[in-house]
Amino acid sequence: LRRAAVAITSSKMAGAPVEVKLFGKWSFEDIEVSDIALEDYIAVKPKFAVYVPHTAGRYQKRRFRKALCPIVERLTNSIMMHGRNNGKKLMAVRIVEHAFDIIHLLTDQNPIQIVVDAIINSGPREDATRIGSAGVVRRQAVDISPLRRVNQAIWLLTTGAREAAFRNVKTISECLADELMNAAKGSSNSYAIKKKDEIERVAKANR
């Protein structure tokens, strides 16, 4: 029996490459990024496929290097914030894994696709910045770059999940799953969507 198992594994090694699936469950094939502007900044193509969102890559060494970080890993990194959670990446990985299981049970879709849709929907496209001259400070509307849209979306999604789970019986995984599903639908029950609308409304007023 052991010989047979060895033969099977060696034939697998010799044959076609095994598809890399996130947590051994979720495929990176057929994931669509519907927003053409964010295509280069959301790393979900099969070449960015990983088994766990924990690559220990050095993504801060150079500008724009973080765009090459698998998008699920960026979400994981963003979850381990607020002093007591700093550096607890294994905990963050577990939270994301459970959230993905919940999303799949409730929607029957690939959770990676839900995350991509949520990020596309919750990144603000316009913001107001402060322009000051001679002591007079006023707001000026500016367009937001694609990378900042992705960064802002991830931050809003994880902040919404964190605030929903704080002092609540619901676990952070359940809150993250809810936040991602609502944002992917574009529902205003999502913290990220509400904040995005608010940011864009302020920017529109300051054009």
Secondary structure, DSSP 8 states (H G I E B T S, - for coil): -HHHHHHHHHHHHHSS----EETTTEE-TT-----GGGTTTSB-SGGG--SSS-----TTSSTTGGGGSBHHHHHHHHHS-SGGGTT-HHHHHHHHHHHHHHHHHHH-S-HHHHHHHHHHHHS-SEEEEEEEETTEEEEEEEE--HHHHHHHHHHHHHHHHHHHHTTSSS-HHHHHHHHHHHHHHT-TTSHHHHHHHHHHHHHHHT-
